[in-house]
Amino acid sequence: MAETAQHDFRQHQDTYNSFNKLVLFTILWVVLLLSCMALGLVGHIPVLATLGGIGGTIALLLAFAILG
């Protein structure tokens, strides 16, 4: 019985850590998109905003794929 509880705890902890990584990725991506929208719309630099958005998204995906 204790062995099963320990196994369940590890699974719950893995799920919790995965969920935290997903939430962190989402928050960082939303901040990136908002900053790119500000550059493009308010700052009148749409090319830099587009390149930053695409490059930042790729960088975030690669960072979380390597670290996760």
LINKA-V629646 format. One record per backbone hydrogen bond with DSSP energy under -1.0 kcal/mol. CO is the residue of the C=O (numbers start at 1). NH is the residue of the N-H. Records with the same first field share a line. If there is no record, write none. Layout:
CO=NH ; NH
//
This chain:
1=5
2=6
3=7
4=8
5=9
6=10
7=11
8=12
9=13
10=14
11=15
12=16
13=17
14=18
15=19
16=20
17=21
18=22
19=23
20=24
21=25
22=26
23=27
24=28
25=29
26=30
27=31
28=32
29=33
30=34
31=35
32=36
33=37
34=38
35=39
36=40
37=41
38=42 ; 43
39=45
45=49
46=50
47=51
48=52
49=53
50=54
51=55
52=56
53=57
54=58
55=59
56=60
57=61
58=62
59=63
60=64
61=65
62=66
63=67
64=68
//
